[in-house]
Amino acid sequence: MIYFMADIHLTKYNWTHRKDIEGDSYRALQEACSVIIEDTAADKSVIIAGDIFDTKRVDGESLLCFFTNMKRLWDLKIPVYYIQGNHDLNTTPIPDIIQEFIADDLLIHIHDKEVTIDGFTIRGLDYMPRADLLEAIEVVPACDYLVLHCAFEHLLGFEGAYQLTLDDLPSHVQNVLVGDIHIPDVTKTRKGVCVSPGPLHACQVSQDQTKCIVKISEDKPEFVPLPNQRCIFRYVVKDIAQCSEVESEIAEILTRGYITIKPIIDIKYAIDLSEEMTTLIAKYANDCLFFIKGSAQKELAVEEAAIYERTTLFGCLASVMDPEEESEKYDFMQELLEGDAQAVIDKKIEEVTI
């Protein structure tokens, strides 16, 4: 059984300019390793598609987190295969520093190498600029899976800045496992699929909150949600009545069983409600983390549309469900957090098989 993840971005503070939000990447890696360990399947392996660390100069706390959680896997003889991403690209990969503490080749850097896992031929390429990447994949030998860290055009959603398109893939590459773009996705290629697991945790308020690792089997990729993630709830508040509704919902959210960490409350509000927002924040300052943005009324319609558009099956449900359907919302979230999300995510995967 192969587990696949990417974009862990280990660092104490992942949220720019928010020192009150810390440790999310450490918690996410711990939960990912727990999910893998608790799986009773035999002969498990892990592939990480880059950006294990958030920077090239890794701090001691992040390195310790990586080593501690990897050791949980290595103690069970679960090997970890990895490539480097743009954030942690080094001439000597950071994980190589701890190789001397590891026996039996349990941490393997697969850049420009071939390994066989579960009968699959797997090759990897570290992050590189587009021109270099195009040259590298042209000469990469045939493989069942090519592990990359790059920006695919179909994941970006806009022109420019991408490194590869699906048409750039040579015909002898069956499937691709890719990190870099923080979107969970499965898209057909000419011969198989391109699988993006998304990041292990949110580090921007606009990102979807439900984070996954991916099981790779002979049938199809299976997204496995991670428990104990920081939840994000998004609202547009245009009048005092809506402000009162949000206040009531926040109170109810804090009673839910799956809220184990301070949730993030993202509010776009009409600028004439500044006093009400100040009162709301003061009331729940010890229980929630607020992202607040005041806008003119005409701008709120655009903000509201954007929230609905980016709220997917992987994301926060608060913005798209009727406030009166709290039981439905709770049951759905529980389904995701308990790891039984495949029926939900199958809509995205459709009939793709590997």
C-alpha positions in Angstrom: 0.0 0.0 0.0 1.4 3.4 -1.0 0.5 6.6 0.8 1.2 9.9 -1.0 1.4 13.4 0.4 3.0 16.7 -0.5 3.5 20.3 0.7 3.9 19.7 4.4 5.8 23.1 4.7 7.2 22.3 8.2 7.6 25.5 10.1 6.2 26.8 13.4 4.4 29.8 11.8 2.8 29.0 8.4 0.3 31.9 8.4 2.1 35.1 7.3 1.8 37.9 9.9 -0.2 35.8 12.3 2.1 34.7 15.1 -1.1 33.7 17.1 -1.5 30.7 14.7 1.3 28.2 15.2 2.1 24.5 14.9 -0.5 23.6 12.2 2.1 21.9 10.0 3.5 19.9 12.9 0.0 18.7 13.8 -0.8 17.8 10.2 2.3 15.6 9.8 1.6 13.9 13.1 -2.0 13.1 12.1 -0.9 11.9 8.6 1.6 9.5 10.1 -1.0 8.3 12.6 -3.5 7.5 9.7 -0.8 5.5 8.0 0.3 3.7 11.1 -3.3 2.8 12.0 -3.9 1.2 8.6 -3.7 -2.5 9.0 -2.4 -3.1 5.4 0.9 -4.9 5.1 3.9 -3.6 3.3 3.1 0.1 3.5 5.3 2.8 1.9 5.1 6.7 1.8 5.9 9.1 -1.0 6.3 12.8 -0.3 6.3 15.1 -3.4 8.4 18.0 -2.1 8.2 21.0 0.2 8.7 18.9 3.3 10.1 22.1 4.9 9.0 25.6 4.3 12.4 27.0 3.8 15.9 25.9 2.8 17.3 26.9 6.2 15.4 24.6 8.4 15.0 25.4 12.1 15.6 22.8 14.8 12.0 22.5 15.9 10.9 21.6 12.3 13.7 19.2 11.8 12.9 17.5 15.1 9.2 17.2 14.1 10.2 15.6 10.8 12.6 13.1 12.4 10.2 12.3 15.3 7.3 11.5 13.0 9.4 9.7 10.4 10.8 7.5 13.1 7.3 6.4 14.0 7.1 5.0 10.5 10.7 3.7 10.3 10.2 1.8 13.6 7.5 -0.2 11.7 9.8 -0.6 8.7 7.7 1.8 6.6 10.0 3.4 4.0 9.7 7.0 3.0 10.5 8.1 -0.5 10.8 11.8 -1.3 11.7 14.5 -3.8 12.6 18.2 -3.1 10.3 21.1 -3.8 11.0 24.7 -4.5 10.8 25.7 -0.9 13.3 23.2 0.4 15.6 22.6 -2.6 19.1 22.1 -1.5 22.3 20.7 -3.0 22.3 18.3 -0.1 18.7 17.6 0.8 17.9 18.4 4.4 16.6 14.9 5.3 20.0 13.5 4.2 21.4 15.1 7.4 19.7 12.4 9.5 20.5 9.5 7.2 23.2 8.3 9.7 20.5 7.7 12.2 18.4 5.5 9.9 19.0 1.8 9.0 17.8 -0.3 6.1 17.3 2.5 3.6 14.1 3.8 5.1 14.5 7.4 3.8 15.2 7.5 0.1 15.7 10.6 -2.1 14.4 9.5 -5.5 15.5 12.4 -7.7 16.5 10.9 -11.0 16.2 7.4 -9.5 14.0 4.4 -10.1 12.5 2.3 -7.3 9.9 -0.4 -7.3 7.1 -0.2 -4.8 4.2 -2.7 -4.7 5.2 -3.8 -8.1 5.0 -0.3 -9.5 8.0 1.4 -11.2 8.4 4.8 -9.7 10.7 7.6 -10.6 11.1 11.1 -9.2 12.4 14.5 -10.2 13.2 17.4 -7.8 11.7 20.8 -8.5 13.4 22.6 -11.4 12.6 25.5 -13.8 10.3 24.8 -16.8 13.0 24.6 -19.4 15.1 22.1 -17.3 12.0 20.1 -16.4 10.9 19.7 -20.1 14.3 18.4 -20.9 14.3 16.0 -17.9 10.9 14.4 -18.6 11.8 13.9 -22.2 14.5 11.5 -21.3 13.0 10.0 -18.1 12.6 6.2 -18.6 9.2 4.5 -18.7 7.5 4.3 -15.3 4.2 3.6 -13.7 4.4 6.8 -11.6 6.5 9.9 -12.0 6.7 12.0 -8.9 7.1 15.7 -9.5 6.9 19.1 -7.7 5.7 21.6 -10.3 2.9 23.8 -11.4 0.6 22.1 -13.9 -1.5 24.4 -16.0 -4.8 22.6 -15.2 -4.2 23.1 -11.5 -3.4 26.8 -11.7 -6.6 27.8 -13.4 -5.0 30.8 -15.2 -2.5 31.2 -18.1 1.1 31.8 -17.5 3.4 30.8 -14.6 2.9 27.1 -15.1 5.7 24.7 -15.7 4.0 21.8 -17.4 0.8 20.9 -19.2 -0.6 17.4 -19.3 0.3 17.3 -23.0 4.0 17.7 -22.1 4.0 14.3 -20.4 5.7 11.6 -22.6 3.5 8.6 -23.5 5.7 6.2 -21.6 4.8 7.9 -18.2 1.6 6.2 -17.0 0.6 8.3 -14.0 1.9 11.4 -12.2 2.0 12.2 -8.5 2.5 15.9 -8.1 3.0 18.5 -5.3 3.3 22.3 -5.4 -0.2 23.6 -6.1 -2.3 23.5 -3.0 -5.4 21.9 -4.6 -6.6 18.3 -4.2 -7.3 17.0 -7.6 -7.4 13.9 -9.9 -7.3 14.6 -13.7 -7.0 12.1 -16.5 -3.8 12.0 -18.6 -3.3 10.2 -21.9 -2.4 6.9 -20.1 -3.6 7.3 -16.6 -4.1 10.1 -14.0 -2.4 13.1 -12.5 -2.9 13.1 -8.7 -2.4 16.2 -6.6 -3.1 15.6 -2.8 -3.1 19.3 -1.9 -1.2 20.5 1.2 -1.4 18.8 4.6 -2.8 22.0 6.2 -4.2 25.4 5.2 -1.8 28.3 5.4 -4.1 30.9 3.8 -7.6 31.7 4.8 -8.8 31.3 1.2 -7.7 27.6 1.1 -10.0 24.7 1.6 -9.8 23.3 5.1 -10.2 19.6 4.8 -6.8 18.2 4.1 -6.0 14.7 2.8 -3.3 12.2 2.1 -3.9 9.8 -0.8 -3.9 6.0 -0.9 -2.6 4.5 -4.1 -3.9 1.1 -5.1 -4.6 -0.8 -8.2 -8.2 0.5 -8.4 -8.0 4.3 -8.0 -6.6 7.0 -5.7 -8.4 7.3 -2.4 -8.4 10.6 -0.6 -8.1 10.1 3.2 -9.0 13.2 5.3 -6.9 14.0 8.2 -8.5 14.4 11.6 -8.0 17.3 14.1 -7.4 20.0 11.5 -8.1 23.7 12.1 -11.6 24.5 10.7 -12.3 27.6 8.7 -15.8 29.2 8.6 -16.5 32.0 6.1 -19.2 34.6 6.2 -20.4 37.7 4.4 -22.2 40.1 6.8 -24.2 42.9 5.2 -26.5 44.0 8.1 -27.1 43.8 11.8 -29.4 40.8 11.5 -26.7 38.8 9.7 -24.2 39.8 12.4 -26.5 38.4 15.1 -26.9 35.2 13.1 -23.1 34.8 12.8 -22.6 35.4 16.5 -25.2 32.7 17.3 -23.5 30.3 14.8 -20.1 30.8 16.3 -21.4 30.0 19.7 -22.9 26.7 18.3 -19.7 25.9 16.4 -17.7 25.9 19.6 -19.9 23.1 20.9 -19.2 20.7 18.1 -17.2 17.6 18.8 -14.9 17.9 15.9 -13.7 21.4 16.9 -10.6 20.5 18.8 -8.5 23.5 17.8 -9.3 27.2 17.7 -11.3 27.6 14.5 -10.7 30.4 12.0 -13.6 32.8 11.4 -13.3 34.7 8.1 -15.7 37.6 7.8 -16.3 40.1 5.1 -18.5 42.8 6.4 -20.1 46.1 5.5 -17.9 48.9 6.7 -20.8 50.6 8.6 -20.9 47.5 10.9 -17.4 48.2 12.4 -18.7 48.6 15.9 -20.7 45.3 15.8 -17.6 43.5 14.5 -15.5 44.9 17.3 -18.0 43.6 19.8 -18.1 40.2 18.2 -14.4 39.8 18.1 -14.0 40.8 21.7 -16.6 38.3 22.8 -14.9 35.3 21.1 -11.3 36.5 21.1 -10.2 33.6 23.4 -12.0 30.9 21.4 -11.5 31.8 17.8 -9.0 33.3 15.3 -10.6 36.1 13.3 -9.8 37.3 9.7 -11.9 40.4 9.2 -12.2 42.6 6.2 -14.5 45.6 5.8 -16.0 46.4 2.4 -18.5 48.7 0.8 -21.9 47.1 0.2 -21.4 46.8 -3.6 -18.2 44.9 -3.0 -19.8 42.4 -0.7 -21.8 40.7 -3.5 -18.5 40.0 -5.2 -16.9 38.7 -2.0 -20.0 36.5 -1.3 -19.8 35.0 -4.8 -16.1 34.3 -4.4 -16.7 32.5 -1.1 -19.4 30.3 -2.6 -17.1 29.5 -5.6 -14.1 28.4 -3.6 -16.1 26.4 -1.1 -15.8 22.9 -2.4 -16.4 19.4 -1.1 -13.0 19.6 0.5 -13.7 22.9 2.1 -15.8 24.7 4.7 -19.5 23.9 4.7 -20.7 26.8 6.7 -20.9 29.1 3.7 -23.0 26.9 1.5 -25.5 25.2 3.8 -28.7 26.6 5.3 -28.0 27.7 8.8 -31.0 25.7 10.0 -29.5 22.4 8.6 -26.9 22.2 11.4 -27.4 18.4 11.8 -26.7 17.8 8.2 -23.6 20.0 8.3 -22.3 18.2 11.4 -23.0 14.8 10.0 -21.2 15.7 6.8 -18.2 17.1 8.6 -18.1 14.0 10.9 -18.1 11.8 7.8 -15.1 13.7 6.4 -13.1 13.7 9.7 -13.8 10.0 10.4 -12.1 9.1 7.2 -15.1 7.9 5.3 -15.1 10.6 2.7 -14.6 8.5 -0.4 -18.2 8.5 -1.5 -18.1 12.3 -1.4 -14.8 12.6 -3.3 -15.8 10.0 -5.9 -17.7 12.7 -7.7 -14.4 14.3 -8.5 -12.6 11.1 -9.4 -15.5 9.9 -11.5 -14.6 6.8 -13.5 -10.8 7.3 -13.5 -8.8 4.1 -12.8 -5.1 3.6 -12.6 
